[in-house]
Amino acid sequence: MAQNDDGAPFDPQAAFERGLRLVSGSAPGGDPAEGLRLLEKSADAGLAIAQNSLGFLHASGQGVTQDDALAFKWYSLAASQGLGIAQCNLAAMYRLGLAVEKNMDEAVRLYKLAADNGFVDAQFILSLMYRDGDGVPEDAGEAFKWLVMSANSGHPEAQFDLAMRYVAGDGVAQSYVDAANYFKLSAEQGVVEAQNNYGFMCKFGQGAPRDLGEAAKFFRLAAEQGDTDAQCNLALMFLEGEGVGKDVAKAAKLFELAASKGHPKAQNNYGYLCLHGEGVEMNVAEAMKWFQLAAAQGDEEGRRNLERLSKTGSA
């Protein structure tokens, strides 16, 4: 029986957990070298999760010299024990031809093993492979099967993709209710596009009860992640006092933020506020600049405002 340095029976799980904390620096007085030693000892004792972790460290070069061959070795050992994440990682190496000859059949076999073991990332990857014909024959039905499975298993990107399918009626009967449900699930896991889309559906009561407070909440979540559509949408809420207290100055700041990143609607709206001195100091030259930028991107309202301002000095 393996023992610790003090002669006590060796506990692979406890050693793995301590080793991981030491390698990551989360343990007091972190010692990455000692952490790596503990991970290797746990892996040599047959602990699959330790083997997979060593594979990841060698694949990424995190705390060790990057070495695909060692990553392949450790992933293979963990995968042979049925660990889904290791099967998925090993599949990626076969898919990309890292430390082994590229073999899409083996990659698909391993992804399916991982997917059948409930590893949600593998389910989502299979949906993309069948959708795109990537290493497998293109098969819309098989793609949809794996997409639904991964979405219902909680994969946030799968939930977003499935919601978009329900919006478009792509391979499924159009359903704004189902779309809203999946957007919300994805949004709650931080997918920024889902946050903005769910906010939109709440604002207009499309597939979800009309709830301006809920709309503002999800627009804010997406806006804080830098999504320019959401920044513009939240700005409109502040401008109109919908779901939030009316605050034109906050609206102006959000429009300016989105406009500075190239959002044409925000450019037009910020230009309008600059022209009329609403929430920001009046500045006709600044308004002209933003109308020009919006118009250059094909924004029709920006083009009309630019034309009116050029002719009459107002918009």
Secondary structure by P-SEA (a helix, b strand, c coil): cccccccccccaaaaaaaaaaaaacccccccaaaaaaaaaaaaaaccaaaaaaaaaaaaacccccccaaaaaaaaaaaaaaccaaaaaaaaaaaaacccccccaaaaaaaaaaaaaacaaaaaaaaaaaaaacccccccaaaaaaaaaaaaaaccaaaaaaaaaaaaacccccccaaaaaaaaaaaaaacaaaaaaaaaaaaaacccccccaaaaaaaaaaaaaaccaaaaaaaaaaaaacccccccaaaaaaaaaaaaaaccaaaaaaaaaaaaacccccccaaaaaaaaaaaaaaccaaaaaaaaaaaccccc
